Amino acid sequence: MTILVTGAAGFIGAYTCRALHARGEHVVGIDNYNDYYDPQLKRDRVAALCPQVDIRTLDLTDRDGLAALFEELAPTRVVNLAAQAGVRYSITNPHVYVESNLVGFVNLLEQCRHRGVEHLVYASSSSVYGDSATPPFSEDQRVDQPRSLYAATKAANELMAHTYAHLYGLRATGLRFFTVYGPWGRPDMAPLLFSRAVLAGRPIDVFNHGAMRRDFTFIDDIVAGVLGALDHPPAAEPPHRVFNLGNHTPVELEHFIDVIGQAAGRPVHKVYKPMQPGDMVETMADTSRAQAAFGFEPTTSIESGLPQVVAWCRDYFGDAA
């Protein structure tokens, strides 16, 4: 039986491929290696984390190519981690999000429907909570007031999966990730941006004048949640579920920066700026539903996780990162 992982060269995707391969699953991955950030980092990530996994170049918007892949592999389970990421980028590049996150996702849903996939696990995001939710965010709260197009496409993915589950019996599980970080992470996110800047002695931009809290979640904890969800498909009724995957321990942005500075052994030069459009002031996951369903229990604090990020940045980029 084959598990197909999309976005396999991405941060969460590569770690997920590694974990599935390590437990003996037959895994095939796809990725389009787009240039949202350096494709070489993606290739290096794959080489380091999952060199024995068959990862092919394919875009979800390629309907014919995707159909041919499903015909060849006949995957029994699919983990969809492919998406155009980034809140701020969506403000200036909306069409990319429509193509990747909406058109690409419906192409995947169609293949899962027609090829008899037993379980689809797909990435959503904590950003779906937008303006309407109050911490801690629970899956029962409203998600109809997103602050960015990226968030809107993720909320739309949940509606699309819900529809396919109820119309066609496709068992699907959506995972709302909360600020995932770790070695080999995305270079456009604060953990790597700040770590590289501090190592190089550059100032860092601190938005909302530092008055922000984030539920930073270490990559190992997220992958444990992805595999837990994959191994526990929903019952026939209801065939679609959504879970928060977060650390349930929001961290003050100022403390987060201090931990990076301590790990780097360098002074931190901060430049305070107003709130960025599309950002959220605070995120905090209520993870009780995932804990009850498949034992999700994050264990990594930022005091343990961030030094690993800093060490990896120093090794991969050098002190002049």
C-alpha positions as CSV (number, residue, x, y, z in Angstrom):
1,M,0.0,0.0,0.0
2,T,1.3,3.4,-1.0
3,I,1.1,6.7,0.9
4,L,1.3,9.8,-1.4
5,V,2.7,12.9,0.3
6,T,2.3,16.2,-1.6
7,G,4.6,19.1,-0.8
8,A,7.2,16.5,0.0
9,A,10.2,18.9,-0.4
10,G,8.6,21.4,2.0
11,F,9.4,21.7,5.6
12,I,6.6,19.6,7.1
13,G,6.4,17.4,4.0
14,A,10.1,16.2,4.1
15,Y,9.9,15.4,7.8
16,T,6.6,13.5,7.3
17,C,8.2,11.5,4.5
18,R,11.1,10.6,6.7
19,A,8.9,9.5,9.5
20,L,6.7,7.4,7.3
21,H,9.7,5.7,5.6
22,A,11.3,5.1,9.0
23,R,8.3,3.0,10.1
24,G,8.4,0.9,6.9
25,E,5.7,2.6,4.8
26,H,5.9,2.7,1.0
27,V,6.0,6.5,0.5
28,V,6.0,8.5,-2.8
29,G,6.2,12.3,-2.6
30,I,5.6,15.1,-5.1
31,D,6.6,18.7,-5.1
32,N,6.7,21.5,-7.7
33,Y,9.9,23.0,-6.2
34,N,8.6,26.5,-6.8
35,D,10.7,29.6,-6.1
36,Y,8.7,31.1,-3.3
37,Y,12.0,30.5,-1.5
38,D,15.2,29.0,-2.7
39,P,14.5,25.7,-4.4
40,Q,18.1,24.6,-3.5
41,L,17.1,24.6,0.2
42,K,14.2,22.2,-0.7
43,R,16.6,19.9,-2.6
44,D,19.1,20.0,0.3
45,R,16.3,19.3,2.8
46,V,15.2,16.2,0.8
47,A,18.7,15.0,0.5
48,A,19.3,15.3,4.2
49,L,16.0,14.1,5.6
50,C,14.6,11.6,3.2
51,P,17.1,10.5,0.6
52,Q,15.6,7.1,0.1
53,V,12.1,8.4,-0.6
54,D,10.9,8.6,-4.2
55,I,10.1,12.3,-4.6
56,R,9.0,13.4,-8.0
57,T,8.5,16.9,-9.6
58,L,4.8,17.6,-10.2
59,D,2.4,20.5,-9.6
60,L,-1.1,19.8,-8.3
61,T,-2.5,22.2,-11.0
62,D,-1.3,19.7,-13.6
63,R,-4.5,17.7,-13.8
64,D,-3.4,15.2,-16.4
65,G,-0.1,14.6,-14.7
66,L,-1.8,14.1,-11.3
67,A,-4.3,11.7,-12.9
68,A,-1.4,9.7,-14.4
69,L,0.3,9.5,-11.1
70,F,-2.8,8.2,-9.3
71,E,-3.3,5.6,-12.0
72,E,0.3,4.5,-11.6
73,L,0.5,4.4,-7.8
74,A,-3.1,3.8,-6.7
75,P,-2.3,5.3,-3.3
76,T,-4.4,4.1,-0.4
77,R,-3.8,7.2,1.7
78,V,-2.8,10.8,0.8
79,V,-1.2,13.5,3.0
80,N,-1.6,16.8,1.3
81,L,1.0,19.3,2.5
82,A,1.3,21.1,-0.8
83,A,0.2,24.8,-0.8
84,Q,1.3,28.3,-1.5
85,A,2.3,29.4,2.0
86,G,2.8,32.8,3.5
87,V,0.3,35.4,4.9
88,R,2.1,38.5,3.8
89,Y,2.9,37.2,0.3
90,S,-0.8,36.5,-0.3
91,I,-1.5,40.3,0.0
92,T,0.6,41.1,-3.2
93,N,0.3,37.8,-5.1
94,P,-3.3,36.6,-4.8
95,H,-3.5,34.5,-8.0
96,V,-0.8,32.2,-6.9
97,Y,-2.9,31.2,-3.9
98,V,-6.0,30.6,-6.0
99,E,-4.1,28.3,-8.4
100,S,-2.2,26.3,-5.8
101,N,-4.5,26.2,-2.8
102,L,-7.9,26.1,-4.6
103,V,-7.4,24.7,-8.1
104,G,-4.7,22.3,-7.0
105,F,-6.7,21.1,-4.0
106,V,-9.8,20.3,-6.0
107,N,-7.7,18.4,-8.5
108,L,-6.4,16.3,-5.6
109,L,-9.9,15.8,-4.2
110,E,-11.1,14.6,-7.5
111,Q,-8.4,12.0,-7.8
112,C,-9.0,10.8,-4.2
113,R,-12.7,10.5,-5.0
114,H,-12.3,8.6,-8.2
115,R,-9.4,6.4,-7.1
116,G,-10.9,5.1,-3.9
117,V,-8.4,6.7,-1.5
118,E,-9.2,5.5,2.0
119,H,-8.1,8.6,3.9
120,L,-7.0,12.1,3.0
121,V,-5.1,14.1,5.6
122,Y,-4.6,17.7,4.5
123,A,-2.9,20.8,5.9
124,S,-5.0,23.7,7.1
125,S,-3.7,26.6,9.3
126,S,-4.3,28.4,12.5
127,S,-4.7,31.5,10.4
128,V,-8.3,30.4,9.6
129,Y,-9.4,31.7,13.0
130,G,-8.9,35.3,11.9
131,D,-10.7,38.1,13.7
132,S,-13.6,36.0,15.1
133,A,-11.8,33.7,17.5
134,T,-10.6,34.2,21.1
135,P,-7.7,32.2,22.6
136,P,-7.5,29.3,23.2
137,F,-8.7,28.6,19.6
138,S,-11.0,25.5,19.5
139,E,-12.3,23.7,16.4
140,D,-15.8,24.8,17.3
141,Q,-15.1,28.5,16.9
142,R,-16.0,30.4,13.7
143,V,-13.5,30.7,10.9
144,D,-15.4,33.0,8.5
145,Q,-13.5,36.2,9.2
146,P,-10.0,35.6,7.8
147,R,-7.4,38.3,7.8
148,S,-5.6,37.3,4.6
149,L,-6.3,35.5,1.3
150,Y,-4.0,32.7,2.5
151,A,-6.2,32.1,5.5
152,A,-9.3,32.3,3.2
153,T,-8.0,29.6,0.9
154,K,-7.2,27.4,3.9
155,A,-10.8,27.8,5.3
156,A,-12.0,27.1,1.8
157,N,-10.0,23.8,1.7
158,E,-11.9,22.7,4.8
159,L,-15.2,23.4,3.2
160,M,-14.2,21.6,0.0
161,A,-13.0,18.6,1.9
162,H,-16.2,18.6,4.0
163,T,-18.3,18.6,0.8
164,Y,-16.4,15.7,-0.8
165,A,-16.6,13.7,2.4
166,H,-20.4,14.1,2.6
167,L,-21.2,13.8,-1.1
168,Y,-18.8,11.0,-2.0
169,G,-17.8,9.3,1.3
170,L,-14.2,10.5,1.1
171,R,-12.8,10.2,4.6
172,A,-10.8,13.4,5.2
173,T,-9.0,15.0,8.1
174,G,-7.9,18.6,8.2
175,L,-5.0,19.7,10.4
176,R,-4.7,23.3,11.6
177,F,-1.0,23.9,12.1
178,F,0.2,26.5,14.6
179,T,3.5,28.2,13.7
180,V,5.7,25.2,13.0
181,Y,9.4,25.6,13.4
182,G,12.6,23.5,13.6
183,P,15.8,22.8,11.7
184,W,15.4,22.9,7.9
185,G,12.4,25.2,8.4
186,R,11.0,27.8,6.1
187,P,13.4,30.8,5.7
188,D,10.5,33.3,5.4
189,M,9.3,32.6,9.0
190,A,10.4,34.3,12.2
191,P,12.4,31.4,13.7
192,L,14.8,31.3,10.8
193,L,14.6,35.0,9.9
194,F,15.5,36.0,13.4
195,S,18.1,33.3,13.9
196,R,20.0,34.2,10.7
197,A,19.8,37.9,11.5
198,V,21.1,37.6,15.0
199,L,24.0,35.3,13.9
200,A,25.0,37.8,11.2
201,G,24.6,40.8,13.6
202,R,21.8,42.3,11.6
203,P,18.8,44.1,13.2
204,I,15.4,42.3,13.2
205,D,12.0,43.8,12.6
206,V,9.7,43.3,15.5
207,F,6.1,43.9,14.5
208,N,3.3,45.3,16.6
209,H,6.1,46.7,18.8
210,G,6.6,43.2,20.2
211,A,3.1,42.8,21.6
212,M,2.4,39.5,20.0
213,R,2.1,35.9,21.2
214,R,2.5,32.8,19.1
215,D,1.8,29.1,19.7
216,F,5.2,27.9,18.3
217,T,5.1,24.2,17.7
218,F,8.3,22.1,17.1
219,I,8.4,20.0,13.9
220,D,8.7,16.6,15.7
221,D,5.5,17.3,17.6
222,I,3.7,18.3,14.4
223,V,4.8,15.2,12.5
224,A,3.7,13.0,15.4
225,G,0.3,14.7,15.0
226,V,0.2,14.2,11.2
227,L,0.9,10.4,11.6
228,G,-1.5,10.1,14.5
229,A,-4.3,11.7,12.4
230,L,-3.4,9.5,9.4
231,D,-3.6,6.3,11.5
232,H,-7.0,7.2,12.9
233,P,-9.3,8.0,10.0
234,P,-12.8,9.3,10.8
235,A,-15.7,7.0,11.1
236,A,-18.2,6.8,8.3
237,E,-20.3,9.5,10.1
238,P,-19.1,12.1,10.1
239,P,-16.5,11.4,7.4
240,H,-14.7,14.7,7.8
241,R,-12.9,16.1,10.9
242,V,-10.6,19.0,11.7
243,F,-8.0,19.1,14.5
244,N,-5.7,21.8,15.9
245,L,-2.1,20.8,16.1
246,G,-0.2,23.3,18.3
247,N,1.9,23.5,21.4
248,H,-1.0,25.0,23.6
249,T,1.7,27.2,25.1
250,P,1.8,30.7,23.5
251,V,5.1,32.5,23.8
252,E,5.6,36.2,24.1
253,L,7.5,37.4,21.0
254,E,10.1,39.3,23.1
255,H,10.9,36.1,25.1
256,F,11.1,34.1,21.8
257,I,13.7,36.6,20.5
258,D,15.6,36.5,23.8
259,V,15.9,32.7,23.6
260,I,17.4,33.0,20.1
261,G,19.9,35.6,21.3
262,Q,21.0,33.3,24.1
263,A,21.3,30.3,21.8
264,A,23.3,32.4,19.3
265,G,25.5,34.0,22.0
266,R,25.0,37.3,20.3
267,P,23.3,40.6,21.1
268,V,20.0,41.3,19.5
269,H,19.3,44.5,17.7
270,K,15.5,45.1,17.5
271,V,13.6,47.5,15.2
272,Y,10.1,48.0,16.5
273,K,7.4,48.4,13.8
274,P,3.6,48.6,13.6
275,M,1.4,45.6,12.9
276,Q,1.7,44.0,9.5
277,P,-1.5,43.6,7.4
278,G,-2.9,40.1,7.7
279,D,-1.1,39.1,10.9
280,M,-2.7,37.9,14.1
281,V,-1.8,39.3,17.5
282,E,-2.1,36.0,19.3
283,T,-2.5,32.3,18.5
284,M,-3.2,29.5,21.0
285,A,-4.4,26.0,20.2
286,D,-6.9,24.1,22.2
287,T,-5.6,20.6,21.4
288,S,-8.0,18.6,23.5
289,R,-9.8,17.1,20.5
290,A,-6.5,15.8,18.9
291,Q,-5.4,14.5,22.3
292,A,-8.6,12.5,22.7
293,A,-8.6,11.2,19.1
294,F,-5.1,10.0,18.8
295,G,-3.1,11.0,21.8
296,F,-1.5,14.2,20.5
297,E,0.7,15.6,23.2
298,P,3.5,18.1,22.3
299,T,6.6,17.9,24.4
300,T,9.1,20.4,23.0
301,S,9.5,23.8,24.6
302,I,11.1,26.7,22.7
303,E,13.9,26.6,25.2
304,S,14.7,23.1,23.8
305,G,13.6,23.7,20.1
306,L,15.0,27.1,19.3
307,P,18.7,26.3,20.1
308,Q,18.4,23.5,17.5
309,V,17.2,26.0,14.9
310,V,20.0,28.4,15.7
311,A,22.6,25.5,15.5
312,W,21.2,24.4,12.2
313,C,21.3,27.9,10.8
314,R,24.9,28.3,11.8
315,D,25.8,25.0,10.2
316,Y,23.8,25.5,7.0
317,F,24.1,29.3,6.3
318,G,27.2,30.2,8.5
319,D,27.5,33.1,10.9
320,A,27.1,35.6,8.1
321,A,23.7,34.1,7.3
